Amino acid sequence: MAEKLTFEQSMQRLEQIAATLERGEAGLEESMQLYAQAAKLIASCRKKLDAVQLRMEQLHAEPQPVQPAEEEEHEGI
């Protein structure tokens, strides 16, 4: 389930689970199920964040092409 949700949907579901657990509305069995679901959602979010961070680091490491306007500015220096 966690893999099919977007990051934002996963975070929203985590907030719902936390609110339910904080209010004490769930019995023991349901609380354990919610806790297990939250653990999966957290792992999914972490995986998505790690992938985004890796991609950002790759983009940052790639040489950036110099734009023509920047070339003109550098020639005058």
N, CA, C and O atoms as a Tripos MOL2 file, in Angstrom:
@<TRIPOS>MOLECULE
protein
  308   307    77     0     0
PROTEIN
NO_CHARGES

@<TRIPOS>ATOM
      1 N           0.8170   -1.2020    0.0000 N.3       1 MET1
      2 CA          0.0000    0.0000    0.0000 C.3       1 MET1
      3 C           0.8540    1.2580    0.0000 C.2       1 MET1
      4 O           0.5760    2.1910   -0.7520 O.2       1 MET1
      5 N           1.8710    1.2960    0.8160 N.am      2 ALA2
      6 CA          2.6870    2.4920    0.9790 C.3       2 ALA2
      7 C           3.3670    2.8970   -0.3190 C.2       2 ALA2
      8 O           3.5260    4.0880   -0.5890 O.2       2 ALA2
      9 N           3.7710    1.9220   -1.1250 N.am      3 GLU3
     10 CA          4.4770    2.2430   -2.3580 C.3       3 GLU3
     11 C           3.5630    2.8930   -3.4000 C.2       3 GLU3
     12 O           4.0490    3.5930   -4.2880 O.2       3 GLU3
     13 N           2.2500    2.6740   -3.3080 N.am      4 LYS4
     14 CA          1.3190    3.2040   -4.2890 C.3       4 LYS4
     15 C           0.9210    4.6500   -4.0030 C.2       4 LYS4
     16 O           0.4040    5.3410   -4.8800 O.2       4 LYS4
     17 N           1.1590    5.0960   -2.7970 N.am      5 LEU5
     18 CA          0.8030    6.4580   -2.4050 C.3       5 LEU5
     19 C           1.9210    7.4270   -2.7650 C.2       5 LEU5
     20 O           3.0950    7.0580   -2.8010 O.2       5 LEU5
     21 N           1.5390    8.6700   -3.0300 N.am      6 THR6
     22 CA          2.5510    9.7010   -3.2070 C.3       6 THR6
     23 C           3.1460   10.0300   -1.8420 C.2       6 THR6
     24 O           2.6180    9.6160   -0.8100 O.2       6 THR6
     25 N           4.2340   10.7670   -1.8460 N.am      7 PHE7
     26 CA          4.8470   11.1790   -0.5900 C.3       7 PHE7
     27 C           3.8450   11.9650    0.2500 C.2       7 PHE7
     28 O           3.7170   11.7410    1.4540 O.2       7 PHE7
     29 N           3.1440   12.8760   -0.3930 N.am      8 GLU8
     30 CA          2.1900   13.7220    0.3180 C.3       8 GLU8
     31 C           1.0320   12.9070    0.8900 C.2       8 GLU8
     32 O           0.5810   13.1650    2.0060 O.2       8 GLU8
     33 N           0.5510   11.9250    0.1280 N.am      9 GLN9
     34 CA         -0.5210   11.0620    0.6240 C.3       9 GLN9
     35 C          -0.0470   10.2280    1.8130 C.2       9 GLN9
     36 O          -0.7850   10.0280    2.7770 O.2       9 GLN9
     37 N           1.1820    9.7520    1.7310 N.am     10 SER10
     38 CA          1.7460    8.9740    2.8330 C.3      10 SER10
     39 C           1.8540    9.8180    4.0940 C.2      10 SER10
     40 O           1.5240    9.3550    5.1850 O.2      10 SER10
     41 N           2.3120   11.0440    3.9480 N.am     11 MET11
     42 CA          2.4330   11.9270    5.1060 C.3      11 MET11
     43 C           1.0580   12.2310    5.7080 C.2      11 MET11
     44 O           0.9020   12.2750    6.9290 O.2      11 MET11
     45 N           0.0760   12.4380    4.8500 N.am     12 GLN12
     46 CA         -1.2820   12.7060    5.3340 C.3      12 GLN12
     47 C          -1.8060   11.4940    6.1060 C.2      12 GLN12
     48 O          -2.4150   11.6540    7.1630 O.2      12 GLN12
     49 N          -1.5770   10.3000    5.5950 N.am     13 ARG13
     50 CA         -2.0320    9.0930    6.2840 C.3      13 ARG13
     51 C          -1.3060    8.9280    7.6200 C.2      13 ARG13
     52 O          -1.9110    8.5240    8.6130 O.2      13 ARG13
     53 N          -0.0220    9.2380    7.6390 N.am     14 LEU14
     54 CA          0.7270    9.1690    8.8980 C.3      14 LEU14
     55 C           0.1420   10.1190    9.9350 C.2      14 LEU14
     56 O           0.0470    9.7690   11.1120 O.2      14 LEU14
     57 N          -0.2480   11.3060    9.5140 N.am     15 GLU15
     58 CA         -0.8690   12.2650   10.4290 C.3      15 GLU15
     59 C          -2.1920   11.7250   10.9670 C.2      15 GLU15
     60 O          -2.5080   11.9010   12.1440 O.2      15 GLU15
     61 N          -2.9600   11.0720   10.1050 N.am     16 GLN16
     62 CA         -4.2310   10.4870   10.5350 C.3      16 GLN16
     63 C          -3.9960    9.3770   11.5620 C.2      16 GLN16
     64 O          -4.6850    9.3030   12.5790 O.2      16 GLN16
     65 N          -3.0250    8.5270   11.2840 N.am     17 ILE17
     66 CA         -2.7080    7.4310   12.1990 C.3      17 ILE17
     67 C          -2.2570    7.9820   13.5440 C.2      17 ILE17
     68 O          -2.7000    7.5160   14.5940 O.2      17 ILE17
     69 N          -1.3740    8.9770   13.5080 N.am     18 ALA18
     70 CA         -0.8790    9.5710   14.7560 C.3      18 ALA18
     71 C          -2.0310   10.1630   15.5630 C.2      18 ALA18
     72 O          -2.0910    9.9930   16.7810 O.2      18 ALA18
     73 N          -2.9390   10.8540   14.8890 N.am     19 ALA19
     74 CA         -4.0710   11.4640   15.5900 C.3      19 ALA19
     75 C          -4.9620   10.3980   16.2280 C.2      19 ALA19
     76 O          -5.4140   10.5520   17.3620 O.2      19 ALA19
     77 N          -5.2070    9.3210   15.4890 N.am     20 THR20
     78 CA         -6.0280    8.2320   16.0190 C.3      20 THR20
     79 C          -5.3770    7.6130   17.2490 C.2      20 THR20
     80 O          -6.0400    7.3770   18.2580 O.2      20 THR20
     81 N          -4.0770    7.3520   17.1600 N.am     21 LEU21
     82 CA         -3.3700    6.7530   18.2900 C.3      21 LEU21
     83 C          -3.3030    7.6970   19.4830 C.2      21 LEU21
     84 O          -3.4280    7.2610   20.6280 O.2      21 LEU21
     85 N          -3.1080    8.9790   19.2260 N.am     22 GLU22
     86 CA         -3.0320    9.9580   20.3190 C.3      22 GLU22
     87 C          -4.3610   10.1070   21.0500 C.2      22 GLU22
     88 O          -4.3910   10.3190   22.2620 O.2      22 GLU22
     89 N          -5.4580    9.9930   20.3080 N.am     23 ARG23
     90 CA         -6.7760   10.1160   20.9280 C.3      23 ARG23
     91 C          -7.1620    8.8520   21.6980 C.2      23 ARG23
     92 O          -8.1060    8.8630   22.4880 O.2      23 ARG23
     93 N          -6.4340    7.7790   21.4660 N.am     24 GLY24
     94 CA         -6.7330    6.5240   22.1520 C.3      24 GLY24
     95 C          -8.0230    5.8780   21.6840 C.2      24 GLY24
     96 O          -8.6660    5.1440   22.4350 O.2      24 GLY24
     97 N          -8.3970    6.1470   20.4520 N.am     25 GLU25
     98 CA         -9.6580    5.6440   19.9160 C.3      25 GLU25
     99 C          -9.5750    4.1930   19.4600 C.2      25 GLU25
    100 O         -10.6060    3.5470   19.2730 O.2      25 GLU25
    101 N          -8.3830    3.6800   19.2800 N.am     26 ALA26
    102 CA         -8.2210    2.3280   18.7470 C.3      26 ALA26
    103 C          -7.9240    1.3590   19.8860 C.2      26 ALA26
    104 O          -7.2480    1.6940   20.8590 O.2      26 ALA26
    105 N          -8.4430    0.1680   19.7350 N.am     27 GLY27
    106 CA         -8.1270   -0.8800   20.6950 C.3      27 GLY27
    107 C          -6.7050   -1.3820   20.4640 C.2      27 GLY27
    108 O          -6.0010   -0.8990   19.5770 O.2      27 GLY27
    109 N          -6.3000   -2.3390   21.2600 N.am     28 LEU28
    110 CA         -4.9360   -2.8510   21.1890 C.3      28 LEU28
    111 C          -4.6080   -3.4260   19.8210 C.2      28 LEU28
    112 O          -3.5720   -3.0960   19.2440 O.2      28 LEU28
    113 N          -5.4690   -4.2730   19.3000 N.am     29 GLU29
    114 CA         -5.2060   -4.9180   18.0080 C.3      29 GLU29
    115 C          -5.1480   -3.8890   16.8800 C.2      29 GLU29
    116 O          -4.2460   -3.9280   16.0430 O.2      29 GLU29
    117 N          -6.1070   -2.9770   16.8620 N.am     30 GLU30
    118 CA         -6.1210   -1.9420   15.8270 C.3      30 GLU30
    119 C          -4.9070   -1.0260   15.9640 C.2      30 GLU30
    120 O          -4.3320   -0.6030   14.9610 O.2      30 GLU30
    121 N          -4.5180   -0.7200   17.1950 N.am     31 SER31
    122 CA         -3.3340    0.1130   17.4200 C.3      31 SER31
    123 C          -2.0820   -0.5480   16.8400 C.2      31 SER31
    124 O          -1.2330    0.1120   16.2390 O.2      31 SER31
    125 N          -1.9880   -1.8640   17.0350 N.am     32 MET32
    126 CA         -0.8290   -2.5840   16.4900 C.3      32 MET32
    127 C          -0.8410   -2.5620   14.9610 C.2      32 MET32
    128 O           0.2100   -2.4310   14.3330 O.2      32 MET32
    129 N          -2.0200   -2.6900   14.3670 N.am     33 GLN33
    130 CA         -2.1280   -2.6340   12.9080 C.3      33 GLN33
    131 C          -1.7690   -1.2380   12.3870 C.2      33 GLN33
    132 O          -1.0740   -1.0960   11.3800 O.2      33 GLN33
    133 N          -2.2470   -0.2340   13.0780 N.am     34 LEU34
    134 CA         -1.9350    1.1480   12.6800 C.3      34 LEU34
    135 C          -0.4430    1.4240   12.8140 C.2      34 LEU34
    136 O           0.1540    2.0820   11.9620 O.2      34 LEU34
    137 N           0.1590    0.9160   13.8980 N.am     35 TYR35
    138 CA          1.5890    1.0930   14.1070 C.3      35 TYR35
    139 C           2.3780    0.4260   12.9850 C.2      35 TYR35
    140 O           3.3440    0.9970   12.4780 O.2      35 TYR35
    141 N           1.9690   -0.7850   12.5940 N.am     36 ALA36
    142 CA          2.6470   -1.4990   11.5020 C.3      36 ALA36
    143 C           2.4890   -0.7370   10.1860 C.2      36 ALA36
    144 O           3.4360   -0.6260    9.4070 O.2      36 ALA36
    145 N           1.2900   -0.2140    9.9480 N.am     37 GLN37
    146 CA          1.0620    0.5670    8.7270 C.3      37 GLN37
    147 C           1.9320    1.8220    8.7360 C.2      37 GLN37
    148 O           2.5180    2.1820    7.7150 O.2      37 GLN37
    149 N           2.0150    2.4800    9.8750 N.am     38 ALA38
    150 CA          2.8420    3.6870    9.9840 C.3      38 ALA38
    151 C           4.3110    3.3670    9.7120 C.2      38 ALA38
    152 O           5.0010    4.1390    9.0460 O.2      38 ALA38
    153 N           4.7860    2.2450   10.2200 N.am     39 ALA39
    154 CA          6.1850    1.8670    9.9920 C.3      39 ALA39
    155 C           6.4590    1.6870    8.5030 C.2      39 ALA39
    156 O           7.5100    2.0970    8.0090 O.2      39 ALA39
    157 N           5.5170    1.0740    7.7860 N.am     40 LYS40
    158 CA          5.6790    0.8960    6.3340 C.3      40 LYS40
    159 C           5.6500    2.2400    5.6090 C.2      40 LYS40
    160 O           6.4290    2.4720    4.6840 O.2      40 LYS40
    161 N           4.7590    3.1120    6.0310 N.am     41 LEU41
    162 CA          4.6680    4.4370    5.4110 C.3      41 LEU41
    163 C           5.9470    5.2400    5.6390 C.2      41 LEU41
    164 O           6.4300    5.9260    4.7380 O.2      41 LEU41
    165 N           6.4820    5.1470    6.8420 N.am     42 ILE42
    166 CA          7.7260    5.8630    7.1570 C.3      42 ILE42
    167 C           8.8580    5.3440    6.2900 C.2      42 ILE42
    168 O           9.6430    6.1280    5.7570 O.2      42 ILE42
    169 N           8.9500    4.0250    6.1420 N.am     43 ALA43
    170 CA         10.0000    3.4340    5.3070 C.3      43 ALA43
    171 C           9.8510    3.8810    3.8530 C.2      43 ALA43
    172 O          10.8420    4.1740    3.1830 O.2      43 ALA43
    173 N           8.6160    3.9310    3.3730 N.am     44 SER44
    174 CA          8.3560    4.3730    2.0050 C.3      44 SER44
    175 C           8.7550    5.8370    1.8150 C.2      44 SER44
    176 O           9.3840    6.1870    0.8160 O.2      44 SER44
    177 N           8.3880    6.6880    2.7710 N.am     45 CYS45
    178 CA          8.7380    8.1120    2.6930 C.3      45 CYS45
    179 C          10.2510    8.2960    2.7210 C.2      45 CYS45
    180 O          10.8040    9.0960    1.9670 O.2      45 CYS45
    181 N          10.9030    7.5550    3.5870 N.am     46 ARG46
    182 CA         12.3560    7.6400    3.6850 C.3      46 ARG46
    183 C          13.0220    7.2450    2.3640 C.2      46 ARG46
    184 O          13.9720    7.8870    1.9170 O.2      46 ARG46
    185 N          12.5060    6.1790    1.7520 N.am     47 LYS47
    186 CA         13.0380    5.7160    0.4670 C.3      47 LYS47
    187 C          12.8650    6.7910   -0.6110 C.2      47 LYS47
    188 O          13.7790    7.0480   -1.3950 O.2      47 LYS47
    189 N          11.6870    7.4120   -0.6390 N.am     48 LYS48
    190 CA         11.4260    8.4650   -1.6220 C.3      48 LYS48
    191 C          12.3180    9.6780   -1.3770 C.2      48 LYS48
    192 O          12.8390   10.2640   -2.3270 O.2      48 LYS48
    193 N          12.4980   10.0580   -0.1230 N.am     49 LEU49
    194 CA         13.3710   11.1930    0.1950 C.3      49 LEU49
    195 C          14.8230   10.9050   -0.1640 C.2      49 LEU49
    196 O          15.5250   11.7770   -0.6760 O.2      49 LEU49
    197 N          15.2700    9.6850    0.1030 N.am     50 ASP50
    198 CA         16.6430    9.2960   -0.2540 C.3      50 ASP50
    199 C          16.8540    9.3710   -1.7590 C.2      50 ASP50
    200 O          17.9030    9.8200   -2.2200 O.2      50 ASP50
    201 N          15.8520    8.9290   -2.5320 N.am     51 ALA51
    202 CA         15.9570    8.9740   -3.9850 C.3      51 ALA51
    203 C          16.0230   10.4170   -4.4880 C.2      51 ALA51
    204 O          16.7910   10.7280   -5.3980 O.2      51 ALA51
    205 N          15.2230   11.2850   -3.8980 N.am     52 VAL52
    206 CA         15.2340   12.7010   -4.2950 C.3      52 VAL52
    207 C          16.5720   13.3380   -3.9230 C.2      52 VAL52
    208 O          17.1390   14.0990   -4.7060 O.2      52 VAL52
    209 N          17.0720   13.0290   -2.7330 N.am     53 GLN53
    210 CA         18.3470   13.5940   -2.3080 C.3      53 GLN53
    211 C          19.4700   13.1390   -3.2390 C.2      53 GLN53
    212 O          20.3200   13.9440   -3.6180 O.2      53 GLN53
    213 N          19.4810   11.8660   -3.6090 N.am     54 LEU54
    214 CA         20.5010   11.3560   -4.5200 C.3      54 LEU54
    215 C          20.4240   12.0730   -5.8560 C.2      54 LEU54
    216 O          21.4510   12.4600   -6.4150 O.2      54 LEU54
    217 N          19.2110   12.2540   -6.3710 N.am     55 ARG55
    218 CA         19.0460   12.9350   -7.6530 C.3      55 ARG55
    219 C          19.5120   14.3870   -7.5690 C.2      55 ARG55
    220 O          20.1400   14.8920   -8.4990 O.2      55 ARG55
    221 N          19.2110   15.0530   -6.4680 N.am     56 MET56
    222 CA         19.6550   16.4380   -6.2970 C.3      56 MET56
    223 C          21.1820   16.5180   -6.2500 C.2      56 MET56
    224 O          21.7830   17.4240   -6.8280 O.2      56 MET56
    225 N          21.7970   15.5680   -5.5610 N.am     57 GLU57
    226 CA         23.2620   15.5370   -5.5010 C.3      57 GLU57
    227 C          23.8510   15.2860   -6.8790 C.2      57 GLU57
    228 O          24.8760   15.8700   -7.2290 O.2      57 GLU57
    229 N          23.2120   14.4210   -7.6680 N.am     58 GLN58
    230 CA         23.6890   14.1570   -9.0300 C.3      58 GLN58
    231 C          23.5600   15.3990   -9.8960 C.2      58 GLN58
    232 O          24.4620   15.7280  -10.6660 O.2      58 GLN58
    233 N          22.4270   16.0890   -9.7650 N.am     59 LEU59
    234 CA         22.2330   17.3110  -10.5480 C.3      59 LEU59
    235 C          23.2420   18.3840  -10.1470 C.2      59 LEU59
    236 O          23.7640   19.1060  -10.9970 O.2      59 LEU59
    237 N          23.5090   18.4800   -8.8590 N.am     60 HIS60
    238 CA         24.4710   19.4690   -8.3720 C.3      60 HIS60
    239 C          25.8830   19.1530   -8.8620 C.2      60 HIS60
    240 O          26.6700   20.0650   -9.1120 O.2      60 HIS60
    241 N          26.2050   17.8740   -8.9990 N.am     61 ALA61
    242 CA         27.5470   17.4700   -9.4060 C.3      61 ALA61
    243 C          27.7680   17.5940  -10.9160 C.2      61 ALA61
    244 O          28.9120   17.6530  -11.3670 O.2      61 ALA61
    245 N          26.6920   17.6360  -11.6960 N.am     62 GLU62
    246 CA         26.8270   17.7420  -13.1480 C.3      62 GLU62
    247 C          27.3240   19.1360  -13.5140 C.2      62 GLU62
    248 O          26.8830   20.1350  -12.9460 O.2      62 GLU62
    249 N          28.2430   19.1890  -14.4650 N.am     63 PRO63
    250 CA         28.6990   20.5210  -14.9020 C.3      63 PRO63
    251 C          27.5480   21.2910  -15.5440 C.2      63 PRO63
    252 O          26.7950   20.7550  -16.3570 O.2      63 PRO63
    253 N          27.4340   22.5310  -15.1690 N.am     64 GLN64
    254 CA         26.3610   23.3730  -15.6840 C.3      64 GLN64
    255 C          26.8580   24.1180  -16.9160 C.2      64 GLN64
    256 O          27.9330   24.7170  -16.8880 O.2      64 GLN64
    257 N          26.0820   24.0850  -17.9980 N.am     65 PRO65
    258 CA         26.5010   24.8140  -19.2030 C.3      65 PRO65
    259 C          26.4700   26.3170  -18.9610 C.2      65 PRO65
    260 O          25.5920   26.8270  -18.2660 O.2      65 PRO65
    261 N          27.4210   27.0050  -19.5300 N.am     66 VAL66
    262 CA         27.4830   28.4530  -19.3920 C.3      66 VAL66
    263 C          26.5400   29.0690  -20.4110 C.2      66 VAL66
    264 O          26.5850   28.7200  -21.5900 O.2      66 VAL66
    265 N          25.7050   29.9640  -19.9740 N.am     67 GLN67
    266 CA         24.7500   30.6280  -20.8480 C.3      67 GLN67
    267 C          25.4670   31.7240  -21.6340 C.2      67 GLN67
    268 O          26.4270   32.3070  -21.1320 O.2      67 GLN67
    269 N          25.0220   32.0110  -22.8440 N.am     68 PRO68
    270 CA         25.6760   33.0580  -23.6570 C.3      68 PRO68
    271 C          25.7940   34.3920  -22.9370 C.2      68 PRO68
    272 O          26.8220   35.0540  -23.0710 O.2      68 PRO68
    273 N          24.8000   34.8120  -22.1870 N.am     69 ALA69
    274 CA         24.8610   36.0860  -21.4700 C.3      69 ALA69
    275 C          25.9650   36.0510  -20.4210 C.2      69 ALA69
    276 O          26.6440   37.0550  -20.2020 O.2      69 ALA69
    277 N          26.1480   34.9220  -19.7810 N.am     70 GLU70
    278 CA         27.2080   34.7880  -18.7840 C.3      70 GLU70
    279 C          28.5810   34.8180  -19.4480 C.2      70 GLU70
    280 O          29.5300   35.3590  -18.8800 O.2      70 GLU70
    281 N          28.6940   34.2440  -20.6380 N.am     71 GLU71
    282 CA         29.9680   34.2480  -21.3520 C.3      71 GLU71
    283 C          30.3850   35.6750  -21.6610 C.2      71 GLU71
    284 O          31.5570   36.0250  -21.5280 O.2      71 GLU71
    285 N          29.4240   36.5040  -22.0750 N.am     72 GLU72
    286 CA         29.7300   37.8970  -22.3910 C.3      72 GLU72
    287 C          30.1900   38.6530  -21.1560 C.2      72 GLU72
    288 O          31.1040   39.4740  -21.2340 O.2      72 GLU72
    289 N          29.5610   38.3800  -20.0090 N.am     73 GLU73
    290 CA         29.9470   39.0540  -18.7770 C.3      73 GLU73
    291 C          31.3600   38.6670  -18.3860 C.2      73 GLU73
    292 O          32.1280   39.5150  -17.9320 O.2      73 GLU73
    293 N          31.7160   37.4090  -18.5540 N.am     74 HIS74
    294 CA         33.0420   36.9370  -18.1680 C.3      74 HIS74
    295 C          34.1250   37.4600  -19.1150 C.2      74 HIS74
    296 O          35.2680   37.6450  -18.6990 O.2      74 HIS74
    297 N          33.7750   37.7020  -20.3850 N.am     75 GLU75
    298 CA         34.7650   38.2000  -21.3360 C.3      75 GLU75
    299 C          35.1640   39.6330  -21.0140 C.2      75 GLU75
    300 O          36.2900   40.0410  -21.3000 O.2      75 GLU75
    301 N          34.2700   40.3880  -20.4320 N.am     76 GLY76
    302 CA         34.5520   41.7760  -20.1040 C.3      76 GLY76
    303 C          35.3970   41.9360  -18.8690 C.2      76 GLY76
    304 O          35.8740   43.0360  -18.5890 O.2      76 GLY76
    305 N          35.5980   40.8640  -18.1190 N.am     77 ILE77
    306 CA         36.3340   40.9500  -16.8620 C.3      77 ILE77
    307 C          37.8150   40.8350  -17.1050 C.2      77 ILE77
    308 O          38.6020   40.8850  -16.1590 O.2      77 ILE77
@<TRIPOS>BOND
     1     1     2 1
     2     2     3 1
     3     3     4 2
     4     3     5 am
     5     5     6 1
     6     6     7 1
     7     7     8 2
     8     7     9 am
     9     9    10 1
    10    10    11 1
    11    11    12 2
    12    11    13 am
    13    13    14 1
    14    14    15 1
    15    15    16 2
    16    15    17 am
    17    17    18 1
    18    18    19 1
    19    19    20 2
    20    19    21 am
    21    21    22 1
    22    22    23 1
    23    23    24 2
    24    23    25 am
    25    25    26 1
    26    26    27 1
    27    27    28 2
    28    27    29 am
    29    29    30 1
    30    30    31 1
    31    31    32 2
    32    31    33 am
    33    33    34 1
    34    34    35 1
    35    35    36 2
    36    35    37 am
    37    37    38 1
    38    38    39 1
    39    39    40 2
    40    39    41 am
    41    41    42 1
    42    42    43 1
    43    43    44 2
    44    43    45 am
    45    45    46 1
    46    46    47 1
    47    47    48 2
    48    47    49 am
    49    49    50 1
    50    50    51 1
    51    51    52 2
    52    51    53 am
    53    53    54 1
    54    54    55 1
    55    55    56 2
    56    55    57 am
    57    57    58 1
    58    58    59 1
    59    59    60 2
    60    59    61 am
    61    61    62 1
    62    62    63 1
    63    63    64 2
    64    63    65 am
    65    65    66 1
    66    66    67 1
    67    67    68 2
    68    67    69 am
    69    69    70 1
    70    70    71 1
    71    71    72 2
    72    71    73 am
    73    73    74 1
    74    74    75 1
    75    75    76 2
    76    75    77 am
    77    77    78 1
    78    78    79 1
    79    79    80 2
    80    79    81 am
    81    81    82 1
    82    82    83 1
    83    83    84 2
    84    83    85 am
    85    85    86 1
    86    86    87 1
    87    87    88 2
    88    87    89 am
    89    89    90 1
    90    90    91 1
    91    91    92 2
    92    91    93 am
    93    93    94 1
    94    94    95 1
    95    95    96 2
    96    95    97 am
    97    97    98 1
    98    98    99 1
    99    99   100 2
   100    99   101 am
   101   101   102 1
   102   102   103 1
   103   103   104 2
   104   103   105 am
   105   105   106 1
   106   106   107 1
   107   107   108 2
   108   107   109 am
   109   109   110 1
   110   110   111 1
   111   111   112 2
   112   111   113 am
   113   113   114 1
   114   114   115 1
   115   115   116 2
   116   115   117 am
   117   117   118 1
   118   118   119 1
   119   119   120 2
   120   119   121 am
   121   121   122 1
   122   122   123 1
   123   123   124 2
   124   123   125 am
   125   125   126 1
   126   126   127 1
   127   127   128 2
   128   127   129 am
   129   129   130 1
   130   130   131 1
   131   131   132 2
   132   131   133 am
   133   133   134 1
   134   134   135 1
   135   135   136 2
   136   135   137 am
   137   137   138 1
   138   138   139 1
   139   139   140 2
   140   139   141 am
   141   141   142 1
   142   142   143 1
   143   143   144 2
   144   143   145 am
   145   145   146 1
   146   146   147 1
   147   147   148 2
   148   147   149 am
   149   149   150 1
   150   150   151 1
   151   151   152 2
   152   151   153 am
   153   153   154 1
   154   154   155 1
   155   155   156 2
   156   155   157 am
   157   157   158 1
   158   158   159 1
   159   159   160 2
   160   159   161 am
   161   161   162 1
   162   162   163 1
   163   163   164 2
   164   163   165 am
   165   165   166 1
   166   166   167 1
   167   167   168 2
   168   167   169 am
   169   169   170 1
   170   170   171 1
   171   171   172 2
   172   171   173 am
   173   173   174 1
   174   174   175 1
   175   175   176 2
   176   175   177 am
   177   177   178 1
   178   178   179 1
   179   179   180 2
   180   179   181 am
   181   181   182 1
   182   182   183 1
   183   183   184 2
   184   183   185 am
   185   185   186 1
   186   186   187 1
   187   187   188 2
   188   187   189 am
   189   189   190 1
   190   190   191 1
   191   191   192 2
   192   191   193 am
   193   193   194 1
   194   194   195 1
   195   195   196 2
   196   195   197 am
   197   197   198 1
   198   198   199 1
   199   199   200 2
   200   199   201 am
   201   201   202 1
   202   202   203 1
   203   203   204 2
   204   203   205 am
   205   205   206 1
   206   206   207 1
   207   207   208 2
   208   207   209 am
   209   209   210 1
   210   210   211 1
   211   211   212 2
   212   211   213 am
   213   213   214 1
   214   214   215 1
   215   215   216 2
   216   215   217 am
   217   217   218 1
   218   218   219 1
   219   219   220 2
   220   219   221 am
   221   221   222 1
   222   222   223 1
   223   223   224 2
   224   223   225 am
   225   225   226 1
   226   226   227 1
   227   227   228 2
   228   227   229 am
   229   229   230 1
   230   230   231 1
   231   231   232 2
   232   231   233 am
   233   233   234 1
   234   234   235 1
   235   235   236 2
   236   235   237 am
   237   237   238 1
   238   238   239 1
   239   239   240 2
   240   239   241 am
   241   241   242 1
   242   242   243 1
   243   243   244 2
   244   243   245 am
   245   245   246 1
   246   246   247 1
   247   247   248 2
   248   247   249 am
   249   249   250 1
   250   250   251 1
   251   251   252 2
   252   251   253 am
   253   253   254 1
   254   254   255 1
   255   255   256 2
   256   255   257 am
   257   257   258 1
   258   258   259 1
   259   259   260 2
   260   259   261 am
   261   261   262 1
   262   262   263 1
   263   263   264 2
   264   263   265 am
   265   265   266 1
   266   266   267 1
   267   267   268 2
   268   267   269 am
   269   269   270 1
   270   270   271 1
   271   271   272 2
   272   271   273 am
   273   273   274 1
   274   274   275 1
   275   275   276 2
   276   275   277 am
   277   277   278 1
   278   278   279 1
   279   279   280 2
   280   279   281 am
   281   281   282 1
   282   282   283 1
   283   283   284 2
   284   283   285 am
   285   285   286 1
   286   286   287 1
   287   287   288 2
   288   287   289 am
   289   289   290 1
   290   290   291 1
   291   291   292 2
   292   291   293 am
   293   293   294 1
   294   294   295 1
   295   295   296 2
   296   295   297 am
   297   297   298 1
   298   298   299 1
   299   299   300 2
   300   299   301 am
   301   301   302 1
   302   302   303 1
   303   303   304 2
   304   303   305 am
   305   305   306 1
   306   306   307 1
   307   307   308 2
@<TRIPOS>SUBSTRUCTURE
     1 MET1         2 RESIDUE 1 A MET
     2 ALA2         6 RESIDUE 1 A ALA
     3 GLU3        10 RESIDUE 1 A GLU
     4 LYS4        14 RESIDUE 1 A LYS
     5 LEU5        18 RESIDUE 1 A LEU
     6 THR6        22 RESIDUE 1 A THR
     7 PHE7        26 RESIDUE 1 A PHE
     8 GLU8        30 RESIDUE 1 A GLU
     9 GLN9        34 RESIDUE 1 A GLN
    10 SER10       38 RESIDUE 1 A SER
    11 MET11       42 RESIDUE 1 A MET
    12 GLN12       46 RESIDUE 1 A GLN
    13 ARG13       50 RESIDUE 1 A ARG
    14 LEU14       54 RESIDUE 1 A LEU
    15 GLU15       58 RESIDUE 1 A GLU
    16 GLN16       62 RESIDUE 1 A GLN
    17 ILE17       66 RESIDUE 1 A ILE
    18 ALA18       70 RESIDUE 1 A ALA
    19 ALA19       74 RESIDUE 1 A ALA
    20 THR20       78 RESIDUE 1 A THR
    21 LEU21       82 RESIDUE 1 A LEU
    22 GLU22       86 RESIDUE 1 A GLU
    23 ARG23       90 RESIDUE 1 A ARG
    24 GLY24       94 RESIDUE 1 A GLY
    25 GLU25       98 RESIDUE 1 A GLU
    26 ALA26      102 RESIDUE 1 A ALA
    27 GLY27      106 RESIDUE 1 A GLY
    28 LEU28      110 RESIDUE 1 A LEU
    29 GLU29      114 RESIDUE 1 A GLU
    30 GLU30      118 RESIDUE 1 A GLU
    31 SER31      122 RESIDUE 1 A SER
    32 MET32      126 RESIDUE 1 A MET
    33 GLN33      130 RESIDUE 1 A GLN
    34 LEU34      134 RESIDUE 1 A LEU
    35 TYR35      138 RESIDUE 1 A TYR
    36 ALA36      142 RESIDUE 1 A ALA
    37 GLN37      146 RESIDUE 1 A GLN
    38 ALA38      150 RESIDUE 1 A ALA
    39 ALA39      154 RESIDUE 1 A ALA
    40 LYS40      158 RESIDUE 1 A LYS
    41 LEU41      162 RESIDUE 1 A LEU
    42 ILE42      166 RESIDUE 1 A ILE
    43 ALA43      170 RESIDUE 1 A ALA
    44 SER44      174 RESIDUE 1 A SER
    45 CYS45      178 RESIDUE 1 A CYS
    46 ARG46      182 RESIDUE 1 A ARG
    47 LYS47      186 RESIDUE 1 A LYS
    48 LYS48      190 RESIDUE 1 A LYS
    49 LEU49      194 RESIDUE 1 A LEU
    50 ASP50      198 RESIDUE 1 A ASP
    51 ALA51      202 RESIDUE 1 A ALA
    52 VAL52      206 RESIDUE 1 A VAL
    53 GLN53      210 RESIDUE 1 A GLN
    54 LEU54      214 RESIDUE 1 A LEU
    55 ARG55      218 RESIDUE 1 A ARG
    56 MET56      222 RESIDUE 1 A MET
    57 GLU57      226 RESIDUE 1 A GLU
    58 GLN58      230 RESIDUE 1 A GLN
    59 LEU59      234 RESIDUE 1 A LEU
    60 HIS60      238 RESIDUE 1 A HIS
    61 ALA61      242 RESIDUE 1 A ALA
    62 GLU62      246 RESIDUE 1 A GLU
    63 PRO63      250 RESIDUE 1 A PRO
    64 GLN64      254 RESIDUE 1 A GLN
    65 PRO65      258 RESIDUE 1 A PRO
    66 VAL66      262 RESIDUE 1 A VAL
    67 GLN67      266 RESIDUE 1 A GLN
    68 PRO68      270 RESIDUE 1 A PRO
    69 ALA69      274 RESIDUE 1 A ALA
    70 GLU70      278 RESIDUE 1 A GLU
    71 GLU71      282 RESIDUE 1 A GLU
    72 GLU72      286 RESIDUE 1 A GLU
    73 GLU73      290 RESIDUE 1 A GLU
    74 HIS74      294 RESIDUE 1 A HIS
    75 GLU75      298 RESIDUE 1 A GLU
    76 GLY76      302 RESIDUE 1 A GLY
    77 ILE77      306 RESIDUE 1 A ILE
